[in-house]
Amino acid sequence: MTHLLSTLFFLLMILSTTLADAGSSIKTGAKVLYESGFTELKGKRVGLITNHTALVDGTHLIDLMHACGVQLVALFAPEHGLRGLKEDGERIAEGVDQSTELHVYSLYGKVKRPDPEMLRGLDILLFDIQGIGTRFYTYISTMGLAMQAAAAAHIPFMVLDRPNPLGGEYVAGPLLKEGFGSFVGEYPIPVAHGLTIGELALMIKGERMLPGLDDLDLRVIRMQGWQRGMQWPETGIAWVRTSPNIPDFETALLYPGICLLEGTAASVGRGTQEPFKLVGFPGIDARELAKRLNDKNLPGVRFEPTQFTPRSIPGMSSDPKFRDRPITAVRISVTNPRAYRPVETGVQLVCSLYGALPDKERGTFFRQTGFDHLAGTAALRTAIEAGAAPEEILAGLHADTELFIEKRRHYLLY
């Protein structure tokens, strides 16, 4: 029943905000640039880092640029590919875009940053990809490395800004510490950073989060009409599956906290049609786990005992954890998106699940490198292993988060 009510709540929320914002003045950076007639690109040979999310009123930016005579000469694809159809971690091959016959360079294969040959002859490099406001979503790593490449090639880098689906006010989670950098964590920022993609680019440069950016000509095409307090449904913009396992806004809202469990032996529902809405592990007492979590009265969320069997789903998860094996689990249902705290809920869930395991399972529960890279620190894992209360763990993150919030205010555009 809770799951049904949650689903109805989201449908009503999306319907009401879409109707309310019909004809909304909210415009993405891509739409602003398009409505200007692409004046900033006139006479320039353009490279575009993008994927399937770069839509303007349902039409892809590539097609709009092509129709308007922009000299688009090269495309660059991040993780999941230009069309967003490749699974997590699957290498992206170079190719040719069939609709424009442009060369598509892979930034998730042999290299993750454009090399000088890829940028040869370009006058400007653009970035237009919808993110989900989370540090370990790799599109922002691609952006930073491409900024470095543009700086080295002495060409401008332009970011077409898009909304942060979580809103611009929610900031939470450990800051990435020195020594824990990886492609799922390039910058010393919290798990949920509360920035738009354009604001993040400005902060990466301004705070020297990557070397070699001091002389970068960084340009951000700002949105119009977006406000910091807006979560995705309030924008009135149709959701596009940002990657194969983020099919809707509710999943994007769950992701910053539940994804931490990717670095453990638990399943987060990959191999089902509800990724990140399910957390399971063989043999756990799902009723007791759900009760323990519900008794905490965490804001905006309910937990239900269930079970599921992960299956191979090509294009989403070909070989999920516990494939073809029934496992007990909890289903996570967001009942109030405004009240829900993604990272805090994720930490509570990891702590409760770890505490529910028999001793023999605890020693192999954390995939140490993977979990620490997602958390951005070893401190979270060691605190959980030591039996620290989740409230104590979360309180310990407050000072770092406040410091980040103070730094980021210099880069806010909205």
C-alpha positions in Angstrom: 0.0 0.0 0.0 2.8 2.4 0.9 4.5 1.7 -2.5 1.2 2.4 -4.3 0.6 5.7 -2.4 4.2 6.8 -3.1 3.7 6.1 -6.8 0.4 8.0 -6.9 2.0 10.9 -5.0 4.8 11.2 -7.6 2.3 11.0 -10.5 0.2 13.7 -9.0 3.2 15.9 -8.2 4.5 15.6 -11.7 1.1 16.2 -13.3 0.3 19.2 -11.2 3.7 20.9 -11.7 3.7 20.2 -15.4 0.2 21.7 -15.7 1.2 24.6 -13.5 4.3 25.3 -15.5 2.8 24.8 -19.0 4.4 27.7 -20.9 6.9 28.1 -18.1 9.7 30.7 -18.6 12.3 28.2 -17.4 14.8 27.8 -20.2 17.9 25.7 -20.1 21.2 27.1 -21.3 20.8 25.1 -24.5 17.4 26.8 -25.2 18.8 30.2 -24.4 21.7 29.7 -26.9 19.3 28.3 -29.5 16.9 31.3 -29.2 19.8 33.6 -29.6 20.4 32.0 -33.0 23.7 30.5 -31.7 25.3 33.9 -32.1 28.2 33.0 -29.8 29.1 30.2 -32.2 28.9 32.1 -35.5 32.0 31.4 -37.6 33.4 28.9 -35.2 34.3 25.3 -35.6 32.5 23.6 -32.7 33.1 20.4 -30.8 30.2 19.2 -28.6 30.4 16.9 -25.5 26.9 15.6 -25.1 24.5 12.7 -25.0 20.8 11.9 -25.4 19.8 14.3 -22.6 20.7 17.5 -24.5 17.1 18.3 -25.6 15.4 21.6 -26.3 11.6 21.2 -26.3 12.0 17.6 -27.4 14.6 18.2 -30.2 18.2 17.3 -29.7 20.8 20.1 -29.6 22.8 18.4 -32.4 19.8 18.6 -34.8 19.1 22.2 -33.9 22.7 23.2 -34.4 22.8 21.3 -37.7 19.6 23.0 -38.9 20.8 26.4 -37.9 24.1 26.1 -39.8 26.4 25.9 -36.8 29.8 24.4 -37.9 29.6 21.4 -35.7 32.6 19.3 -36.6 33.1 16.8 -33.8 31.0 15.0 -31.1 32.3 13.6 -27.8 30.4 10.8 -25.9 30.6 10.2 -22.1 29.8 7.0 -20.2 26.7 5.3 -21.5 27.4 6.7 -25.0 25.9 9.4 -27.2 22.5 7.7 -27.1 22.7 6.7 -23.4 22.1 3.0 -24.1 25.4 1.5 -22.8 25.5 -0.1 -19.3 27.5 1.3 -16.4 31.2 0.7 -16.9 30.9 -0.5 -20.5 33.6 1.0 -22.7 32.3 3.3 -25.4 33.8 2.9 -28.9 34.4 5.7 -31.4 32.0 5.9 -34.2 30.0 8.1 -36.5 26.7 9.7 -35.8 24.3 8.4 -38.4 22.1 11.5 -38.5 24.9 14.0 -39.1 27.8 11.8 -40.2 30.0 13.5 -37.7 32.8 11.6 -35.9 32.0 10.6 -32.4 35.0 10.5 -30.1 34.8 8.3 -27.0 35.5 9.8 -23.6 34.8 6.5 -21.8 37.1 4.1 -23.5 40.9 4.2 -24.1 40.9 7.8 -22.9 38.6 9.8 -20.7 39.9 13.2 -21.8 40.0 14.7 -25.3 43.5 14.5 -26.6 45.2 17.2 -28.8 44.4 15.4 -32.0 40.6 15.3 -31.2 40.6 19.0 -30.6 42.8 20.0 -33.6 41.0 22.6 -35.7 38.3 23.4 -33.1 37.6 27.0 -32.1 35.4 26.1 -29.1 34.3 23.1 -27.0 30.8 22.9 -25.6 29.4 20.7 -22.8 25.6 20.0 -22.6 24.6 16.9 -20.5 22.0 16.6 -17.8 23.5 15.6 -14.5 21.8 14.6 -11.2 23.6 16.6 -8.6 25.7 13.8 -7.3 29.5 13.7 -7.0 30.0 10.1 -8.3 27.8 10.5 -11.4 30.6 10.4 -14.0 29.4 13.1 -16.4 30.9 15.8 -14.1 34.2 14.0 -14.2 34.1 14.1 -18.0 33.4 17.8 -17.8 36.4 18.6 -15.7 38.8 16.6 -17.7 37.5 18.2 -20.9 38.0 21.6 -19.3 41.7 20.7 -18.8 42.0 19.6 -22.4 40.4 22.8 -23.6 42.7 24.9 -21.5 45.8 23.0 -22.8 44.5 23.6 -26.4 43.9 27.3 -25.7 40.3 27.1 -26.8 37.2 28.3 -24.9 35.0 25.9 -23.0 31.3 26.6 -22.9 28.8 25.0 -20.5 25.1 25.0 -21.3 23.6 25.1 -17.9 20.8 22.7 -16.8 18.8 22.3 -13.5 20.1 20.2 -10.6 17.2 17.7 -10.2 17.7 17.6 -6.4 17.4 21.4 -6.3 20.1 23.9 -5.5 19.8 23.9 -1.7 20.4 20.3 -0.6 24.1 19.7 0.3 25.1 16.6 2.1 27.6 13.8 2.6 31.3 13.4 3.1 33.7 15.6 1.2 36.1 13.7 -1.0 39.5 13.6 0.8 43.0 13.6 -0.7 44.0 10.2 -1.8 40.5 9.0 -2.7 40.1 10.6 -6.1 38.9 8.5 -9.0 36.7 8.8 -12.0 33.7 8.5 -9.6 35.1 11.3 -7.6 37.4 14.0 -9.2 36.6 16.9 -6.9 36.7 17.7 -3.1 32.9 18.2 -2.9 30.1 16.5 -0.9 28.2 13.6 -2.3 25.2 16.0 -3.0 26.7 19.3 -4.0 23.6 21.5 -4.6 25.2 23.1 -7.7 24.1 23.3 -11.3 26.5 21.9 -13.9 27.5 25.4 -14.8 28.1 26.5 -11.2 30.2 23.4 -10.6 32.4 24.2 -13.6 33.0 27.7 -12.2 33.8 26.3 -8.8 36.2 23.6 -10.3 38.1 26.4 -12.0 37.9 29.0 -9.2 38.9 26.7 -6.4 41.6 25.0 -8.6 40.1 21.6 -8.1 42.0 20.4 -11.1 45.4 21.7 -12.3 45.9 23.6 -15.5 42.7 25.7 -15.5 44.0 29.1 -14.5 43.9 30.4 -18.1 40.8 28.6 -19.3 38.3 30.8 -21.1 35.3 29.3 -19.3 31.8 30.5 -20.4 28.5 29.5 -18.9 25.2 30.0 -20.7 22.8 30.6 -17.8 19.3 29.3 -17.5 16.4 31.6 -17.3 13.6 31.2 -14.7 15.2 28.4 -12.6 15.3 29.0 -8.8 17.5 27.2 -6.3 14.6 25.7 -4.4 13.1 23.9 -7.4 13.3 20.1 -7.5 12.9 18.6 -10.9 9.1 18.2 -11.1 8.7 21.9 -10.5 10.6 22.8 -13.6 7.9 21.4 -15.9 10.7 19.9 -18.0 10.0 16.3 -19.1 12.4 13.8 -17.5 14.8 12.0 -19.8 16.4 8.8 -18.5 19.8 10.2 -17.7 21.4 6.7 -17.8 20.0 3.2 -18.1 19.4 2.8 -14.3 18.1 6.3 -13.6 14.7 6.1 -15.3 12.8 8.8 -13.3 13.1 11.6 -10.8 12.4 9.4 -7.8 15.4 7.2 -8.7 17.6 10.3 -9.1 16.4 11.4 -5.7 17.3 8.1 -4.1 20.6 7.6 -5.9 23.0 9.8 -3.8 22.4 7.7 -0.7 21.6 4.3 -2.1 24.5 4.2 -4.5 26.8 4.0 -1.5 25.7 0.4 -1.3 27.2 -0.3 -4.7 30.5 -0.5 -2.8 29.2 -3.4 -0.7 28.1 -6.9 -1.2 24.4 -5.9 -1.1 22.2 -5.5 -4.2 20.6 -2.1 -5.0 18.0 -3.7 -7.3 20.1 -3.8 -10.5 18.7 -6.6 -12.6 15.1 -5.3 -11.9 13.0 -2.5 -13.2 13.4 -0.7 -9.9 17.1 0.0 -9.5 18.0 2.0 -6.3 14.5 1.5 -5.0 15.4 -2.0 -3.6 18.1 -3.0 -1.3 18.6 -6.7 -0.6 21.0 -9.3 0.7 20.5 -13.1 1.0 19.1 -14.2 4.3 18.4 -10.9 6.0 15.3 -10.5 8.1 13.6 -8.0 5.8 10.7 -7.4 8.2 13.0 -6.6 11.0 15.2 -4.4 8.9 12.2 -2.4 7.6 10.8 -2.1 11.1 14.1 -0.9 12.4 14.4 1.8 9.7 10.7 2.9 10.0 11.1 3.2 13.7 13.7 5.9 13.1 11.0 8.1 11.5 13.3 9.3 8.8 11.7 12.2 6.9 9.9 11.6 3.7 10.5 7.8 3.3 9.0 4.4 4.2 10.5 0.9 4.0 8.6 -2.3 3.1 9.9 -5.8 3.4 10.0 -7.6 0.1 12.0 -10.0 -2.0 13.2 -10.0 -5.6 15.3 -12.0 -8.0 17.9 -10.1 -10.1 17.8 -11.0 -13.8 20.1 -10.2 -16.7 18.6 -7.1 -18.4 20.9 -6.2 -21.3 21.3 -2.5 -21.6 20.6 -2.0 -17.8 22.5 -4.8 -16.0 23.6 -7.9 -17.9 25.2 -9.6 -14.9 23.8 -8.2 -11.6 24.8 -9.3 -8.1 22.9 -12.5 -7.1 21.8 -13.1 -10.6 18.8 -15.5 -10.8 18.9 -15.9 -7.0 15.9 -14.8 -4.9 16.9 -12.5 -2.1 15.1 -10.8 0.8 15.1 -7.0 0.7 13.5 -3.7 1.6 11.7 -1.5 -0.9 12.4 2.3 -0.4 9.4 4.5 -1.1 9.8 8.3 -1.0 6.6 9.7 0.4 7.6 13.4 0.5 10.4 14.5 -1.9 10.7 17.8 -0.1 11.4 16.3 3.3 13.5 13.3 2.0 17.2 13.4 2.8 19.0 11.1 0.3 22.5 10.9 1.8 21.3 10.8 5.4 18.9 8.0 4.5 21.6 6.1 2.7 24.0 6.2 5.7 21.1 5.0 8.0 20.4 2.1 5.6 24.1 1.1 5.3 24.4 1.2 9.1 21.2 -0.8 9.7 22.0 -3.4 7.1 25.5 -3.9 8.3 24.2 -4.2 11.9 21.7 -6.9 10.8 24.4 -9.1 9.3 25.8 -12.1 11.1 29.5 -11.7 12.0 30.7 -14.1 9.3 29.2 -11.8 6.6 30.5 -8.5 8.0 34.1 -9.2 7.1 33.4 -9.3 3.4 30.4 -6.8 3.2 32.4 -3.7 2.3 34.3 -3.7 -1.0 36.8 -1.5 0.5 38.2 0.4 -2.4 34.8 0.7 -4.1 33.0 1.9 -1.0 35.7 4.4 0.0 35.9 5.9 -3.5 32.1 6.4 -3.5 32.2 7.9 0.0 35.4 9.9 -0.8 36.9 8.8 2.4 37.7 5.7 4.5 36.2 7.4 7.6 32.6 6.5 6.8 33.4 2.8 6.4 35.6 2.6 9.5 33.0 4.3 11.6 30.3 1.9 10.5 32.5 -1.1 11.1 33.3 0.3 14.6 29.6 0.4 15.4 29.2 4.2 15.5 25.6 5.4 15.5 24.5 6.8 12.1 23.4 10.0 13.9 26.9 10.4 15.3 28.4 9.8 11.9 26.2 12.3 10.2 26.9 14.9 12.8 30.6 14.5 12.2 30.1 15.6 8.6 28.6 18.9 9.4 31.8 21.0 9.7 33.1 19.9 6.2 29.7 20.5 4.7 29.4 24.0 6.2 32.9 24.9 4.9 31.9 23.8 1.4 28.6 25.8 1.5 30.6 28.9 2.4 33.0 28.4 -0.5 30.4 27.6 -3.1 28.4 30.8 -2.5 30.9 32.7 -4.6 29.9 30.6 -7.7 26.1 30.6 -7.4 24.4 31.9 -10.5 20.8 31.7 -9.3 
